[in-house]
Amino acid sequence: MPGACGLGLLLALLLPPVVSASRPGTVFRLNKEVLSYAVEAGKAPLQRALQVTVPLFLDRSGGVFQPTRIQILNVDVSHLRLTFVADFGIRLLAATNFTFKIFRDPEPLHLLLPIALLADTSVEQGSIGTPLVSISSCFSIFDKAIVFDGRNSTAPAMLAPLQSHIKAVLKSKLCLRISNLVQGLNVHLGTLIGLSPVGPESQVRYTMIDTPTITNDYISLDINAVLFLLGRPIVLPVDSTPFVLPQHMGTKGAMATVGLSQDLFDSVIMLMQKAGALNLDITAQLNSSNNPLNTSVLGQLIPEVARQFPEPMPLVLKVRLGATPTVTFHTNNATLRLQPFVEVLAPSSNSAFQYLFSLNVVVNLSLQLSVSKVRLRGTTSVLGNVQLTVASSNLGFIDTDQVQTLMGEVFEKPLLDHLNALLGMGIALPHVVNLQYVTPEVFIQEGYVVVSSGLLYQR
């Protein structure tokens, strides 16, 4: 067992929860490629864990019991292998060499004892919604001891009872140490259910709601992601069928494959809308040479503005989202559609704002996704023209074609800057503390997103 740093890393990714009919759905797979990384990371913790204390050996030679101290000088894991066991969990096979120092007179005896360790680890659903790892079986297989006493002699007469003593001690202690490593791992996996911030007043929590699917090639977990705003969950208005990630998705050889359903993105967008994060006010300085958001420029298009405001005044656009934005995924293509309601205001003589007119706006955006450490981030760009229709007016008739260019110019860039700042914060993917996604690749599929990634565990 590679310990909390090795198998811990492996099962640390087991932490993603499982999907049932709940939504939004996410599927997390640990592919067999992660086992090599777990082995490399796990050797040192396993070697430290196996450094147990051996009690005194009572030597009966000479007719008198002589207490002999035994110390483990070194534990070398020469070979470590982890494999998936279909419908069960993970199997550990380790070849180890224990070097002992036997404090005897007239000089110490050094003994090398090869031991093979075999442990089967099951992965189940814990009561609090995290993965629960346990040792179902564990065996220690002892080889013949080799004695080094400086003269390359054969084993002394005491070797047989000494080896029996060591075997009796280690047979229970080694498996207990492996079990303790797994228990420590379960504490680490418990960090899965912690809330991860999405914004100042919003969080996401992942929970495991079923047992994982385990094959000889991967462990696959379905995950339920719940988003919270001010402590209350965001619930989508309709039910959907469970999200199923096709078997052969993502990059071949990647350690982890994460499938993110349409439902997850719908929930995130609804969360942002309910939090008011997508709303913004667009203002301009009157003396700004590169921002034509003022009554002088607008008055050239709408004569009534010039009549009411003979002196140039800065304008304000109040952008509010009424309709819920929609995200659409097609192969290699993701789009975001916004339908904001925009009010155009100007300062009045009493320091308040005077309503001029309002617009119904439709904006189609291209959405690009990326992963940084544990967060999925997005950036947008406008597709085509911003579509405008006049909702109401205090200025009489307004020719939409006349204000189209001006509104597009003063509206697009602030909207993109605002959206990209929000989406750039990202949403945390399923993870435990100290675990990161490395060299991730994002693939857009019909109705869902796939992230293929390596993993990095750092203390």
Protein Blocks (a to p, Z undefined) as FASTA:
>chain_A
ZZjmlmmmmmmmmmpccddfbdcdddddddfklmmmmmmmmmmmmmmmmmccddddddfe
hhiacddddddfbdcdfbdcddddehilccddddddddddddddfbdcdddddddddddd
dddddfkopacdddfbdcdddddddddehjopacdfklmmmmmmmmmmmmmmmmmmmmmm
mmmmmmmmmmmmpccdfblmbccddddfbdcdddfkbccddddddddeehiacddfbdcd
dddddfbgcjehiabdcdddfklmmmmmmmmmmnommgccddddfklmkbccbfklmmmm
mmmlmmmmmbacddddddddfbdcdddddehiacdddddddddddddfkopacdfbdcdd
ddddddddddehjaccdddddehjaddddfbdcebpadfklmmmmmmmmmmmmmmmmmmm
mmmnopaddddehiacehiacdddehiacddddddddZZ
